[in-house]
Amino acid sequence: MDHSLTDRHRATITAVCNTFIRTLERRDDPDGLWGLSGSGRGTEQAVVAAVEQMPEFANVCEVLESLDQASFATSPRRIREQSLHEILIGGDDAAVALRTIQRLTITISGELSSNRGGSFDTERDAISDPAPKTIVPIIPEGDSLEIDADVVVVGSGAGGGVIAGTLALQGLKVVVLEAGKYRNEDDFTMLQGPAFNDSYWRGGPATAADGNVWVQAGAGLGGGTVINESNCMETRSLVRDQWAKEFGLEGVDGAEYDRHLNSVRRRIMINGDCSDLNGPQLRMQAGADVLEWSFKRTHRNADPATYDPLTAGFTSYGDASGSKQSTLKTYLQDAFDAGADIFVNTSAQTIRVTGGKAAGIDAVYTDPDTGRTAAIRVNSETVVVACGALESPALLLRSGIGGPAVGQHLHLHPCTAVSGLYAEDLSSWWGPAYAGYVDEFADAHDGWGWVIEGVVYTHAAMSLPRQATPGKPEQTVNDFDRMASFIGLLRDRSSGQVTIDRSGNPVYGYAMTDATDIANSYDAVEGQIRLHEAAGAMSITSVAAGLPRWNRGENIAAFIDQCRAIPLRAGGHQLWSGHQMSSCRMGNNPETSVANPWGELHDTPGVWIGDSSALPTAPGTNPMFTIMALAHRTAEAISGIVDDPSQSTFAARA
Ligand SMILES: Cc1cc2nc3c(=O)[nH]c(=O)nc-3n(C[C@H](O)[C@H](O)[C@H](O)COP(=O)(O)OP(=O)(O)OC[C@H]3O[C@@H](n4cnc5c(N)ncnc54)[C@H](O)[C@@H]3O)c2cc1C
């Protein structure tokens, strides 16, 4: 429901925007972009419009009113910065609401859309040939539409895309319902703001209800596979063994699962020829060499024929070169070519259940331009839930099915981040953002360890905490081209939970409570610091409240101790997640899992879990390849047909 802000609220939002986005002097500012404040760019109008549609509207109003009572809008900048900082480091509703305004302000302003202002537009124009859209989605004409299907797949990302394509190629009548938009390389401007608005869940980084972790997830035809960084890591053997033994995922520890991995590997063209190391990753490699830590290159699902290192650094805003083999370009295209009906801008509301079994989906189509809506009903005895690990449990909860484990066991691979400032320009936007990693400590604590990875250079992930820290932004923007940022990604045993609010929207929370996780996370912060030091960084900054900083010549052990004393929650180390998993997990026990080891709900035959929420535990590796291989396995379990029956035991199950 839309709400309306008062004039005083609007004035306070303008002041908040101008506090977050100040005018900055930058060495290189050909377009004058950095010299504009938030309101100089018209940011506040778009923020007001967004706030008026937000579920958290009431909390935002409370924050605005308390700021107004403290004469925020007329206070000097230093006081305004301090006031916002104090709210942001709290863990209450006010902090969550203000972080939402902060994220909207920074995203909408486009300030961080490129570290080189508008200059890459020329490159963008130079590289892109027209790319026609080769899938034609169904657009309902009236105010309702009812169709029949063998299988309806909800969500079209890593999991849903694979299941839709695999089943459509086997001759089944498949309907795909996708809540997001259909965008391809013709639409990708390599700018953060439009990418967040059009291709990300909730329009970009979204904070947990408890403020502890920011998450990012894709939303659109192809889901996260369209905006992710394309690295493809195999499920580790110790994880496969655990899933087979402890959760009953038959065959996952052996050749049967290798077959699924290989099938996906072929279809999305995973190869090692598109993994150039950019400046920050060369620093990571150099540091690892000095410390004698294991450093590896990733494999990526990019077509070497069209891969272009000039645009690869912007892949998380959508791959403008068209080389990325997302589900949009592979499995969903297969599904469409085989006759599947594909809906976009269509959000599944509930799963219909008749006689305890799946009967179909009720969804709503919304025209993104006019707001016109149409009720969509799909009749189908097979429903695949693949909305991502934040939305899939919400769909089950809205439908009243799935049992006691729905929304529990949410794993996030929470990441800490540490930046190093180097003497030279690192050309960090050149080449893939993440093509190398340090896995020296992946097997710490019996396989519950951590890895150090690269991260998108121009990302808000690196910028939000800096914007929240008084007095720091100038330094950040002027140093940006010499900065390398690493993340420490944790294979978490701690878990969060997804519930729904009164409107049925997902609400998630996550607290890192497991002692091994806490020890690992601090070790990961130290590991990143040591890597930067060994690689020759002039200064090192931990992405945490207050931005603690070490300068070469100072005592590094004291700096590490300082960072180890900062809590791993809101107001402390900034935790991030691009990997939400396990919230409707597979397993043998209906009390602790939602689906059986093949993906079908324990309590509702005909409803299957086909995405990241099905993973029994956090895998500790970037999950796309694993999600796709498990989805391929689930697709075959649904149909009982395999792409090469001679190699499979599945036919016998059918
Ligand atoms: C910035 C970023 C970079 C990443 N980089 C990598 C990487 O390099 N390698 C890697 O392995 N992983 C990476 N990941 C993670 C990976 O992309 C995800 O783990 C994966 O896409 C999750 O797959 P999924 O099928 O569970 O959900 P998604 O791919 O997120 O797809 C879910 C889809 O469901 C749709 N949906 C949601 N609710 C509904 C509804 N009610 N009705 C209809 N549709 C709905 C959403 O719009 C979305 O399109 C990255 C993620 C991010 C955000």
The ligand as a Tripos MOL2 file, in Angstrom:
@<TRIPOS>MOLECULE
LIG
   53    58     1     0     0
SMALL
NO_CHARGES

@<TRIPOS>ATOM
      1 C1         26.2220   -9.7180   -6.8520 C.3       1 LIG1
      2 C2         26.2300  -11.2170   -6.7930 C.ar      1 LIG1
      3 C3         27.3220  -11.9100   -7.2870 C.ar      1 LIG1
      4 C4         27.3460  -13.3110   -7.2220 C.ar      1 LIG1
      5 N1         28.4010  -13.9710   -7.7900 N.ar      1 LIG1
      6 C5         28.3960  -15.3320   -7.8020 C.ar      1 LIG1
      7 C6         29.4180  -16.0520   -8.4730 C.ar      1 LIG1
      8 O1         30.3060  -15.4770   -9.0870 O.2       1 LIG1
      9 N2         29.3960  -17.4150   -8.4170 N.ar      1 LIG1
     10 C7         28.4220  -18.0940   -7.7380 C.ar      1 LIG1
     11 O2         28.4850  -19.3290   -7.6740 O.2       1 LIG1
     12 N3         27.4020  -17.4230   -7.1400 N.ar      1 LIG1
     13 C8         27.3570  -16.0720   -7.1740 C.ar      1 LIG1
     14 N4         26.3060  -15.4040   -6.6250 N.ar      1 LIG1
     15 C9         25.2160  -16.1760   -6.0090 C.3       1 LIG1
     16 C10        24.2760  -16.8170   -7.0390 C.3       1 LIG1
     17 O3         23.9780  -15.9290   -8.0720 O.3       1 LIG1
     18 C11        22.9990  -17.2460   -6.3060 C.3       1 LIG1
     19 O4         23.3770  -18.1030   -5.2440 O.3       1 LIG1
     20 C12        22.0170  -17.9660   -7.2150 C.3       1 LIG1
     21 O5         21.6260  -17.1720   -8.2970 O.3       1 LIG1
     22 C13        20.7850  -18.3700   -6.4140 C.3       1 LIG1
     23 O6         19.9710  -19.1550   -7.2470 O.3       1 LIG1
     24 P1         18.4370  -19.3730   -6.9220 P.3       1 LIG1
     25 O7         17.8700  -20.1850   -8.0150 O.co2     1 LIG1
     26 O8         18.2970  -19.8500   -5.5320 O.co2     1 LIG1
     27 O9         17.7880  -17.9140   -6.9040 O.3       1 LIG1
     28 P2         17.9300  -16.7070   -7.9190 P.3       1 LIG1
     29 O10        18.9430  -16.9600   -8.9430 O.co2     1 LIG1
     30 O11        18.0800  -15.5000   -7.0600 O.co2     1 LIG1
     31 O12        16.5170  -16.6590   -8.6510 O.3       1 LIG1
     32 C14        15.3020  -16.4850   -7.9530 C.3       1 LIG1
     33 C15        14.3210  -15.7870   -8.8790 C.3       1 LIG1
     34 O13        13.0160  -15.9230   -8.3160 O.3       1 LIG1
     35 C16        12.2880  -14.7270   -8.5640 C.3       1 LIG1
     36 N5         11.1890  -14.6550   -7.5960 N.ar      1 LIG1
     37 C17        11.2730  -14.3380   -6.2770 C.ar      1 LIG1
     38 N6         10.0400  -14.3940   -5.7250 N.ar      1 LIG1
     39 C18         9.1830  -14.7570   -6.7030 C.ar      1 LIG1
     40 C19         7.7710  -14.9710   -6.7340 C.ar      1 LIG1
     41 N7          7.0100  -14.8550   -5.6390 N.pl3     1 LIG1
     42 N8          7.2030  -15.2960   -7.9300 N.ar      1 LIG1
     43 C20         7.9510  -15.4380   -9.0480 C.ar      1 LIG1
     44 N9          9.3050  -15.2460   -9.0580 N.ar      1 LIG1
     45 C21         9.9030  -14.9130   -7.8940 C.ar      1 LIG1
     46 C22        13.3360  -13.6460   -8.3960 C.3       1 LIG1
     47 O14        12.9220  -12.4580   -9.0620 O.3       1 LIG1
     48 C23        14.5650  -14.2990   -9.0160 C.3       1 LIG1
     49 O15        14.7190  -13.9620  -10.3750 O.3       1 LIG1
     50 C24        26.2510  -14.0180   -6.6470 C.ar      1 LIG1
     51 C25        25.1540  -13.3110   -6.1630 C.ar      1 LIG1
     52 C26        25.1390  -11.9270   -6.2290 C.ar      1 LIG1
     53 C27        23.9400  -11.1950   -5.7030 C.3       1 LIG1
@<TRIPOS>BOND
     1     1     2 1
     2     2     3 ar
     3     2    52 ar
     4     3     4 ar
     5     4     5 ar
     6     4    50 ar
     7     5     6 ar
     8     6     7 ar
     9     6    13 1
    10     7     8 2
    11     7     9 ar
    12     9    10 ar
    13    10    11 2
    14    10    12 ar
    15    12    13 ar
    16    13    14 ar
    17    14    15 1
    18    14    50 ar
    19    15    16 1
    20    16    17 1
    21    16    18 1
    22    18    19 1
    23    18    20 1
    24    20    21 1
    25    20    22 1
    26    22    23 1
    27    23    24 1
    28    24    25 2
    29    24    26 1
    30    24    27 1
    31    27    28 1
    32    28    29 2
    33    28    30 1
    34    28    31 1
    35    31    32 1
    36    32    33 1
    37    33    34 1
    38    33    48 1
    39    34    35 1
    40    35    36 1
    41    35    46 1
    42    36    37 ar
    43    36    45 ar
    44    37    38 ar
    45    38    39 ar
    46    39    40 ar
    47    39    45 ar
    48    40    41 1
    49    40    42 ar
    50    42    43 ar
    51    43    44 ar
    52    44    45 ar
    53    46    47 1
    54    46    48 1
    55    48    49 1
    56    50    51 ar
    57    51    52 ar
    58    52    53 1
@<TRIPOS>SUBSTRUCTURE
     1 LIG1         1 GROUP 0 **** ****
